[in-house]
């Protein structure tokens, strides 16, 4: 296995080439990775960062925790505050969604470059550039890169942690690799602690088989503890203990257990950001073809690596991808395409290894041209499909979020302004757009009681929202009713309509 970190005397990886030949190759690799990261950032800025794409439901929860403009929304048990900390440098002083998304787009491009660069001593520059391009061109990656959501950052942490793990395992004197293992594990755990555990399971197992297993194991565990420490402490201060928080988190997700969600994930590939319940037909085979090709090409890449006796740098991300995907394919009863982002990021490495082998393996020039042409046509078609799905997803998401903005404007016109409180149907995102707090008496965001809401209605501007045709709770049925956007609002007597 080639490992540049082992070149302690020559300064070059053990490739059989002189240092003078390695340096231009490494420079070309750096340029390729930089080009992929720059293209990824530019694509987000052009295709996703747009004025009419407001914050989504989950985003409003995460951003409200650090916002200087709206009260913090209820933080349910599964959530972790890593993404809130990531957006704090912008959200704490600005309410500009465009600025926040631009910041995240640039940050996500830089993070992708750094995470892929970790692997340069294990995989060739062509493989890494291809892997980055494959992952970055997925509609789900482009859509969630500039969003205040944790899944993309779990993917980046997984890439960095696995790559640094291999480097540290090969060369104990590679201090940057040891810090990378720690930082990658901490990033994942800070964003989604349970996801981090599933991703690092193969790393933990392999560390037990390593000659340096105590140190590798300790660094991995320390990274997980550092990232998840706040989540665990908060479990005891706000959720009744770690076991209770895990139980509550499972309940929010519909109860963890055996659930075959493979078909649900398949249905979500057409651009459904949340598939719960996940009914209806699967998208066109043209939209889902890449999903079926993914495991085939990953296995091809693994077989090629085994035959070349360089198996570990390809097999390890493949196994980590499998463990990362297991809970979202078999343990929860609904689907969202963002859940599989860590698996896609890790799978991109063996898939790229397989594709590069396809275009370089044929001995005859005619065969190589034919295979290269077929791969190029397939990738071009794949990119076209991803763009179509991305465009559809951006437009549909912008439309649904515009409804919340119209509801907020209507509430403002009725006199619902800060300080204010909303409850009821879609109160969490509408409250963020209105500048209000939100509180619920039931559901996943239940954080108060009817008695507390009744008391709040006497001291602050308060409204209850219902869906069209829905009924308000008993305590609000005598309140004035108004239409706000597509919803109905029941205004507490203290609201000065038209104020």
C-alpha positions as CSV (number, residue, x, y, z in Angstrom):
1,X,0.0,0.0,0.0
2,X,1.5,3.3,-1.1
3,X,1.6,5.8,1.8
4,X,3.3,9.2,1.4
5,X,3.4,9.5,5.2
6,X,6.0,6.7,5.3
7,X,8.5,8.7,3.2
8,X,10.4,10.1,6.2
9,X,13.7,10.3,4.4
10,X,13.0,10.9,0.8
11,X,10.0,13.2,1.1
12,X,8.1,11.2,-1.5
13,X,5.7,8.3,-1.3
14,X,6.9,4.8,-2.0
15,X,5.9,4.7,-5.6
16,X,9.2,3.5,-7.2
17,X,9.5,6.9,-8.8
18,X,12.2,9.5,-7.9
19,X,11.1,12.5,-5.9
20,X,11.4,14.8,-8.9
21,X,8.8,12.7,-10.8
22,X,6.5,12.5,-7.8
23,X,6.2,16.2,-7.1
24,X,4.6,17.2,-10.5
25,X,2.2,14.3,-10.1
26,X,1.3,15.4,-6.6
27,X,0.9,19.0,-7.9
28,X,-1.5,17.8,-10.6
29,X,-3.4,15.9,-8.0
30,X,-3.8,18.9,-5.8
31,X,-4.9,21.0,-8.7
32,X,-7.5,18.3,-9.7
33,X,-8.9,18.2,-6.1
34,X,-9.0,22.0,-6.0
35,X,-10.8,22.2,-9.3
36,X,-13.5,19.7,-8.1
37,X,-14.0,21.6,-4.8
38,X,-14.2,25.0,-6.7
39,X,-16.7,23.6,-9.1
40,X,-18.8,22.2,-6.3
41,X,-18.8,25.6,-4.5
42,X,-19.7,27.4,-7.7
43,X,-22.5,25.0,-8.6
44,X,-24.0,25.5,-5.1
45,X,-23.8,29.3,-5.5
46,X,-25.4,29.2,-8.9
47,X,-28.0,26.4,-8.6
48,X,-29.0,26.4,-4.9
49,X,-28.2,29.7,-3.3
50,X,-31.1,31.9,-4.4
51,X,-33.2,34.6,-2.7
52,X,-36.5,32.6,-2.8
53,X,-35.1,29.5,-1.1
54,X,-35.8,30.2,2.6
55,X,-34.8,28.1,5.5
56,X,-36.4,24.7,5.8
57,X,-38.2,23.4,8.9
58,X,-35.2,21.7,10.5
59,X,-32.9,24.6,9.5
60,X,-35.1,27.0,11.4
61,X,-34.7,24.9,14.5
62,X,-30.9,24.8,14.2
63,X,-30.4,28.4,13.3
64,X,-32.8,29.7,16.0
65,X,-30.5,28.2,18.7
66,X,-27.9,30.8,17.8
67,X,-29.9,33.5,16.1
68,X,-29.8,37.1,17.4
69,X,-33.2,37.8,15.9
70,X,-35.6,35.0,16.9
71,X,-36.2,33.0,20.1
72,X,-34.8,29.4,20.1
73,X,-37.2,26.7,19.0
74,X,-37.7,23.5,21.0
75,X,-34.7,21.2,20.5
76,X,-36.0,17.6,20.3
77,X,-34.0,14.7,21.6
78,X,-32.3,13.4,18.4
79,X,-30.9,16.8,17.5
80,X,-27.3,17.8,18.2
81,X,-25.9,21.4,18.4
82,X,-23.0,20.9,16.1
83,X,-24.6,22.5,13.0
84,X,-25.9,25.4,15.2
85,X,-22.3,26.1,16.2
86,X,-21.2,25.9,12.6
87,X,-23.7,28.6,11.4
88,X,-23.2,30.8,14.5
89,X,-20.6,33.0,12.9
90,X,-23.2,34.3,10.5
91,X,-26.6,33.6,12.1
92,X,-25.7,35.2,15.4
93,X,-25.6,38.7,13.8
94,X,-27.3,38.4,10.4
95,X,-30.7,37.2,9.4
96,X,-29.7,37.0,5.7
97,X,-30.4,33.5,4.3
98,X,-28.4,34.3,1.2
99,X,-25.3,35.2,3.3
100,X,-25.7,32.1,5.4
101,X,-26.0,29.8,2.4
102,X,-23.1,31.4,0.6
103,X,-20.9,31.0,3.8
104,X,-21.9,27.3,3.9
105,X,-21.3,26.8,0.2
106,X,-17.8,28.1,0.5
107,X,-17.1,26.2,3.7
108,X,-18.5,22.9,2.2
109,X,-16.3,23.2,-0.8
110,X,-13.2,23.8,1.3
111,X,-14.1,20.9,3.6
112,X,-14.5,18.5,0.6
113,X,-11.1,19.5,-0.7
114,X,-9.4,18.9,2.7
115,X,-11.3,15.6,3.3
116,X,-10.2,14.2,-0.1
117,X,-6.7,15.5,0.3
118,X,-6.3,13.2,3.3
119,X,-6.4,10.2,1.0
120,X,-3.7,11.4,-1.5
121,X,-1.1,9.0,-0.1
122,X,-3.5,6.0,-0.5
123,X,-5.3,6.6,-3.8
124,X,-4.1,8.1,-7.0
125,X,-5.0,11.7,-8.0
126,X,-7.3,10.6,-10.8
127,X,-9.3,8.3,-8.4
128,X,-9.6,11.1,-5.8
129,X,-10.7,13.7,-8.4
130,X,-13.2,11.2,-9.8
131,X,-14.5,10.4,-6.3
132,X,-14.9,14.0,-5.4
133,X,-16.7,14.8,-8.6
134,X,-19.1,11.8,-8.2
135,X,-20.0,12.8,-4.7
136,X,-20.2,16.5,-5.3
137,X,-22.4,16.1,-8.4
138,X,-25.2,14.2,-6.6
139,X,-28.3,16.4,-6.3
140,X,-28.6,15.6,-2.7
141,X,-25.0,16.7,-2.0
142,X,-25.5,20.0,-3.9
143,X,-28.8,20.7,-2.3
144,X,-27.6,20.1,1.3
145,X,-24.1,21.5,1.0
146,X,-25.3,25.1,1.6
147,X,-28.0,24.2,4.1
148,X,-27.9,24.4,7.8
149,X,-28.2,20.6,8.2
150,X,-25.8,18.2,9.8
151,X,-25.7,15.3,7.3
152,X,-23.2,16.7,4.8
153,X,-20.8,17.4,7.7
154,X,-21.1,13.9,9.0
155,X,-20.1,12.8,5.5
156,X,-17.0,15.1,5.5
157,X,-16.0,13.9,9.0
158,X,-16.4,10.3,7.9
159,X,-14.1,10.8,4.8
160,X,-11.5,12.6,6.9
161,X,-11.6,10.2,9.8
162,X,-11.2,7.1,7.7
163,X,-8.4,8.5,5.6
164,X,-6.5,9.8,8.6
165,X,-7.0,6.4,10.4
166,X,-5.2,4.6,7.5
167,X,-2.4,7.1,7.6
168,X,-2.0,6.9,11.4
169,X,-2.1,3.1,11.2
170,X,0.6,3.1,8.5
171,X,2.9,5.7,10.2
172,X,2.7,6.4,13.9
173,X,4.8,9.5,13.4
174,X,2.3,11.2,11.2
175,X,1.0,13.6,13.8
176,X,-1.4,15.3,11.4
177,X,-3.1,12.0,10.8
178,X,-3.6,11.4,14.5
179,X,-5.2,14.8,14.9
180,X,-7.3,14.1,11.8
181,X,-8.7,10.9,13.3
182,X,-9.7,12.9,16.4
183,X,-11.1,15.8,14.5
184,X,-13.1,13.7,12.1
185,X,-14.6,11.6,14.8
186,X,-15.4,14.8,16.8
187,X,-17.0,16.5,13.8
188,X,-19.3,13.5,13.2
189,X,-20.3,13.1,16.8
190,X,-20.9,16.8,17.2
191,X,-23.3,16.8,14.2
192,X,-25.1,13.4,14.8
193,X,-23.7,11.2,17.6
194,X,-25.5,8.0,16.7
195,X,-24.4,8.4,13.0
196,X,-20.8,8.8,14.1
197,X,-20.9,5.5,16.1
198,X,-22.2,3.6,13.0
199,X,-19.5,5.1,10.8
200,X,-16.6,4.3,13.1
201,X,-17.6,0.7,13.9
202,X,-15.2,-0.8,11.3
203,X,-12.4,1.6,12.5
204,X,-12.9,0.5,16.1
205,X,-12.8,-3.1,15.0
206,X,-9.7,-2.6,12.9
207,X,-8.0,-0.7,15.7
208,X,-8.2,-3.8,17.9
209,X,-6.3,-5.7,15.2
210,X,-3.6,-3.0,14.8
211,X,-0.2,-3.3,16.4
212,X,-0.9,0.2,17.7
213,X,-4.5,-0.6,18.8
214,X,-4.4,1.1,22.2
215,X,-3.5,4.4,20.7
216,X,-5.8,4.2,17.7
217,X,-8.7,3.1,19.9
218,X,-8.1,5.8,22.4
219,X,-7.9,8.6,19.8
220,X,-11.1,7.4,18.2
221,X,-13.0,7.2,21.4
222,X,-11.6,10.6,22.6
223,X,-12.8,12.1,19.3
224,X,-16.3,10.7,19.8
225,X,-16.5,11.8,23.4
226,X,-15.3,15.3,22.5
227,X,-17.9,15.7,19.8
228,X,-20.8,14.1,21.7
229,X,-19.9,15.4,25.1
230,X,-22.3,18.3,25.0
231,X,-25.1,16.1,23.8
232,X,-24.5,13.6,26.6
233,X,-24.3,16.4,29.2
234,X,-27.5,17.9,27.9
235,X,-29.2,14.5,28.1
236,X,-28.8,14.7,31.9
237,X,-29.6,18.4,32.3
238,X,-32.7,18.5,30.0
239,X,-33.9,15.1,29.0
240,X,-33.8,13.0,32.2
241,X,-30.6,11.1,31.4
242,X,-28.8,9.5,28.5
243,X,-31.0,6.4,28.4
244,X,-34.2,8.6,28.4
245,X,-32.8,10.8,25.6
246,X,-32.0,7.8,23.5
247,X,-35.5,6.5,24.1
248,X,-37.0,9.9,23.2
249,X,-34.9,10.1,20.1
250,X,-36.1,6.7,19.0
251,X,-39.7,7.7,19.6
252,X,-39.3,10.8,17.5
253,X,-38.0,8.7,14.7
254,X,-41.0,6.3,14.9
255,X,-39.3,3.7,17.1
256,X,-36.0,2.2,16.0
257,X,-36.2,-1.5,15.1
258,X,-36.5,-3.6,12.1
259,X,-37.9,-1.5,9.2
260,X,-37.1,-2.2,5.6
261,X,-36.7,1.4,4.3
262,X,-34.8,0.5,1.1
263,X,-37.9,1.2,-1.1
264,X,-38.6,4.4,0.9
265,X,-35.1,5.6,0.1
266,X,-35.6,4.7,-3.5
267,X,-38.8,6.7,-3.7
268,X,-37.1,9.7,-2.2
269,X,-34.5,9.9,-5.0
270,X,-36.9,11.8,-7.2
271,X,-36.4,14.9,-5.0
272,X,-38.5,14.2,-1.9
273,X,-36.6,15.8,0.9
274,X,-38.6,13.9,3.5
275,X,-40.5,10.7,2.7
276,X,-42.8,10.2,5.8
277,X,-45.0,8.5,5.1
278,X,-43.3,7.2,2.0
279,X,-46.1,6.3,-0.4
280,X,-46.5,6.4,-4.2
281,X,-44.5,5.0,-7.0
282,X,-40.8,5.0,-7.4
283,X,-39.3,7.6,-9.7
284,X,-38.4,6.8,-13.3
285,X,-35.6,4.2,-13.8
286,X,-33.5,6.9,-15.4
287,X,-33.6,8.7,-12.0
288,X,-32.7,5.7,-9.9
289,X,-30.3,3.9,-12.2
290,X,-27.2,5.4,-10.5
291,X,-28.4,4.0,-7.1
292,X,-28.3,0.5,-8.5
293,X,-25.0,1.0,-10.3
294,X,-23.4,2.3,-7.0
295,X,-22.9,-1.0,-5.2
296,X,-21.9,-2.8,-8.4
297,X,-19.1,-0.3,-9.2
298,X,-18.0,-0.2,-5.5
299,X,-17.6,-4.0,-5.5
300,X,-15.7,-3.8,-8.8
301,X,-13.4,-1.2,-7.2
302,X,-12.9,-3.5,-4.2
303,X,-12.1,-6.5,-6.3
304,X,-9.5,-4.5,-8.4
305,X,-7.9,-3.3,-5.2
306,X,-7.7,-6.8,-3.7
307,X,-6.1,-8.1,-6.9
308,X,-3.6,-5.3,-6.8
309,X,-2.8,-6.0,-3.1
310,X,-3.9,-2.6,-2.1
311,X,-7.2,-3.6,-0.6
312,X,-7.4,-1.6,2.7
313,X,-7.7,1.9,1.3
314,X,-10.7,0.8,-0.8
315,X,-12.3,-1.9,1.4
316,X,-12.3,0.3,4.6
317,X,-14.4,3.1,3.1
318,X,-16.7,0.5,1.6
319,X,-17.3,-1.2,4.9
320,X,-17.7,2.1,6.7
321,X,-20.3,3.1,4.1
322,X,-22.2,-0.1,4.7
323,X,-22.4,0.4,8.5
324,X,-23.3,4.1,8.0
325,X,-26.2,3.1,5.7
326,X,-27.6,0.2,7.8
327,X,-29.7,2.3,10.3
328,X,-31.3,4.3,7.5
329,X,-32.0,1.3,5.3
330,X,-33.2,-1.2,7.9
331,X,-33.8,0.4,11.3
332,X,-36.2,3.4,10.7
333,X,-39.6,3.5,9.1
334,X,-39.2,6.5,6.8
335,X,-36.6,8.0,4.5
336,X,-34.8,11.2,3.6
337,X,-32.1,11.2,0.9
338,X,-29.8,13.3,3.1
339,X,-29.5,10.4,5.6
340,X,-27.3,8.5,3.2
341,X,-24.8,11.3,2.5
342,X,-22.1,9.8,4.7
343,X,-22.5,6.4,2.8
344,X,-22.4,8.2,-0.6
345,X,-19.2,10.1,0.4
346,X,-17.4,6.9,1.5
347,X,-18.7,4.8,-1.5
348,X,-17.4,7.4,-3.9
349,X,-13.8,6.1,-3.3
350,X,-14.3,2.5,-4.3
351,X,-16.7,3.5,-7.1
352,X,-14.1,5.9,-8.5
353,X,-11.5,3.2,-8.2
354,X,-13.6,0.9,-10.2
355,X,-14.4,3.5,-12.9
356,X,-10.7,4.5,-13.3
357,X,-9.9,0.8,-13.7
358,X,-12.5,0.4,-16.4
359,X,-11.0,3.2,-18.5
360,X,-7.4,2.2,-18.0
361,X,-7.5,-1.6,-18.0
362,X,-8.2,-2.5,-21.6
363,X,-4.8,-3.5,-23.2
364,X,-5.8,-2.6,-26.8
365,X,-6.3,1.0,-27.8
366,X,-9.7,0.4,-29.5
367,X,-11.0,-1.3,-26.4
368,X,-9.9,1.5,-24.1
369,X,-11.5,4.1,-26.4
370,X,-14.8,2.1,-26.4
371,X,-14.9,1.7,-22.7
372,X,-13.9,5.3,-22.1
373,X,-16.7,6.5,-24.4
374,X,-19.3,4.4,-22.7
375,X,-18.2,5.6,-19.2
376,X,-18.2,9.2,-20.5
377,X,-21.7,8.9,-21.9
378,X,-22.9,7.2,-18.7
379,X,-21.5,10.0,-16.5
380,X,-22.9,12.7,-18.8
381,X,-26.4,11.2,-18.5
382,X,-25.9,10.9,-14.8
383,X,-25.0,14.5,-14.5
384,X,-28.1,15.5,-16.6
385,X,-30.4,13.5,-14.4
386,X,-28.9,14.9,-11.2
387,X,-29.4,18.5,-12.5
388,X,-33.0,17.9,-13.4
389,X,-33.8,16.4,-9.9
390,X,-31.9,19.2,-8.2
391,X,-33.8,21.9,-10.1
392,X,-37.1,20.3,-9.3
393,X,-36.1,20.0,-5.6
394,X,-35.0,23.6,-5.3
395,X,-38.2,24.9,-6.9
396,X,-40.5,22.7,-4.9
397,X,-38.7,23.6,-1.7
398,X,-38.7,27.3,-2.5
399,X,-42.5,27.1,-3.1
400,X,-43.3,25.4,0.2
401,X,-41.0,27.8,2.2
402,X,-42.6,30.8,0.4
403,X,-45.9,29.7,2.0
404,X,-44.4,30.1,5.4
405,X,-43.1,33.6,4.5
406,X,-46.6,34.6,3.2
407,X,-48.2,33.3,6.5
408,X,-45.6,35.3,8.5
409,X,-46.4,38.5,6.5
410,X,-50.2,38.0,7.1
411,X,-49.5,37.5,10.8
412,X,-47.5,40.7,10.9
413,X,-50.4,42.6,9.2
414,X,-52.7,41.3,12.0
415,X,-50.4,42.7,14.7
416,X,-48.5,39.5,15.6
417,X,-45.0,40.9,16.2
418,X,-42.2,40.4,18.6
419,X,-42.5,39.5,21.4
420,X,-44.9,36.9,20.3
421,X,-45.7,33.2,20.5
422,X,-47.2,30.7,18.0
423,X,-48.6,27.2,18.5
424,X,-50.3,24.6,16.3
425,X,-49.9,23.5,12.7
426,X,-46.5,24.3,11.3
427,X,-45.9,26.7,14.1
428,X,-42.1,26.0,14.3
429,X,-41.1,27.3,10.9
430,X,-43.8,29.9,10.7
431,X,-42.7,31.3,14.1
432,X,-39.1,31.6,12.8
433,X,-40.3,33.5,9.7
434,X,-42.5,35.7,11.9
435,X,-39.8,36.4,14.5
436,X,-41.8,34.6,17.2
437,X,-41.2,31.8,19.7
438,X,-43.1,28.5,19.3
439,X,-44.5,26.1,21.8
440,X,-46.5,22.8,21.3
441,X,-48.6,20.7,23.7
442,X,-48.3,17.5,21.7
443,X,-46.2,15.8,18.9
444,X,-42.5,15.6,18.6
445,X,-42.0,19.3,19.6
446,X,-44.2,19.1,22.7
447,X,-42.6,21.5,25.2
448,X,-45.4,23.0,27.2
449,X,-48.9,22.5,28.6
450,X,-52.3,24.0,27.8
451,X,-52.3,25.8,31.2
452,X,-48.9,27.4,30.4
453,X,-50.1,28.5,26.9
454,X,-53.3,30.0,28.4
455,X,-51.2,32.0,30.8
456,X,-48.8,33.0,28.0
457,X,-51.8,34.3,26.0
458,X,-52.5,36.8,28.7
459,X,-49.0,38.4,28.7
460,X,-47.7,38.2,25.1
461,X,-49.0,38.3,21.6
462,X,-50.2,34.8,20.9
463,X,-51.8,32.9,17.9
464,X,-52.8,29.3,17.2
465,X,-52.4,28.0,13.7
466,X,-54.5,25.3,12.0
467,X,-54.5,23.7,8.6
468,X,-57.3,24.6,6.2
469,X,-60.4,22.9,7.6
470,X,-58.7,22.0,10.9
471,X,-60.1,22.8,14.3
472,X,-58.3,24.9,17.0
473,X,-57.8,23.6,20.5
474,X,-60.6,24.1,23.0
475,X,-59.0,27.1,24.7
476,X,-58.8,29.0,21.4
477,X,-62.1,28.3,19.8
478,X,-63.7,31.5,20.9
479,X,-60.8,33.7,19.7
480,X,-61.1,35.7,16.4
481,X,-60.3,33.7,13.3
482,X,-58.3,35.0,10.4
483,X,-56.8,33.5,7.2
484,X,-53.0,33.8,7.1
485,X,-51.6,32.6,3.8
486,X,-52.9,29.0,3.3
487,X,-53.5,28.5,7.1
488,X,-56.0,29.8,9.7
489,X,-55.0,31.8,12.7
490,X,-56.8,32.1,16.0
491,X,-55.7,35.3,17.7
492,X,-55.6,35.7,21.5
493,X,-57.6,38.6,22.8
494,X,-54.4,40.6,23.5
495,X,-53.5,40.8,19.8
496,X,-54.2,44.2,18.3
497,X,-55.4,43.4,14.8
498,X,-54.0,45.7,12.2
499,X,-51.5,47.1,14.7
